[in-house]
Amino acid sequence: MSKKKVALNLLDDLVQDGTAIVEVNPWLIPATVAVATVPVAVWIASRARTRNLKKQLQIERERTKQLILQQEGGHHHHHRGRAVPKQLAE
């Protein structure tokens, strides 16, 4: 018998065994679906929470920038050019 036929026979046996188990225990179908669904639901919820937290962080950063600008009187100083190093004490 070829390897392909052996594999197909094994697969057929597994399907028949699985079908027999489900016929005897039909409650396994919703339990199996639930076991497969829970990780996906947790992943979706965590992605939504992460997105919300990132948005909150972005809002807080913008709020902080606005407060700094208000404290400076609306003037924001830009330092351009090269910084001049301080002279070393001799």
N, C-alpha and C positions, 0 to 999 in steps of 0.2 A: 504494500500500500504506500502511496506517495505521501510526502509530508503535508501537501495541501489537503489531501483527503483526510488524513489524521486530524489536522487542525479543524477542518469543517465538521468532522464527527464530534470532536471535543466541544466545539461551539454549539452544535445541535444539542448535545447532552446537557450543556450548561443552560441553554434556553429552556429545555424541557424541565430541568430541575427547578429553575427559577419560576417557571409558569406553575409548576406543581406547588411550590412554596406559597406563591401568591394566592392560588386557589384555596389553599388551606388557611392562610392568614391574610385576608384582604386588607386588613388594617395597615399592612406594611407599605402600601402604596402612598397614602397621605403622610405617613411617618418619613418615608424616604424623600418625598417632595419637600417636607419641612426641613429635613436635615440639609438638603441641597440649597434651600431658599434662605435660611438664616444667615449664612456667611455673606451672601449677596446683599441682604438687607442691612447688615452691619456695615459693610463697605460703603453702600450708598449713603447711609446716615453719617458716617465719619467724613466722607467727602463733602457733604453739605455743611457739616459743622466746621470743617477746615476752611471752606469758602467764606462762611460767615465771619469766622475769626480773622481771616486775612482782610476782609472788608472793614471790620471794626478797627484793626490796626492801621489801615490806610486812613480812615477817618480821624483817628487820634493823632496821627502824624501831621495831617493837614491842620487840625485844630491847634497843635503845638506850634506849627509854623506861623499861623495867624496870630497867636498870642505873642510870639516873639516880635513879629512885625509891629503889633500894637504897642508893645513896651518900648520899641525903638522909635516910636513916633511916626511910623510909616516909612522910614528911610531904611533901606537895606544897603549896607556897604559891601561893595565888591572890591576885593583886593586883587589888583592886576599886576602883572609883571613878576619879576623875580624877587624873592625875599632877600633882603640884605643881611648877611650874617653879622652878628655882633663881634666887635673886636675882642680878641683875647687879652686878658690882663697880662702886662709884661712884668 
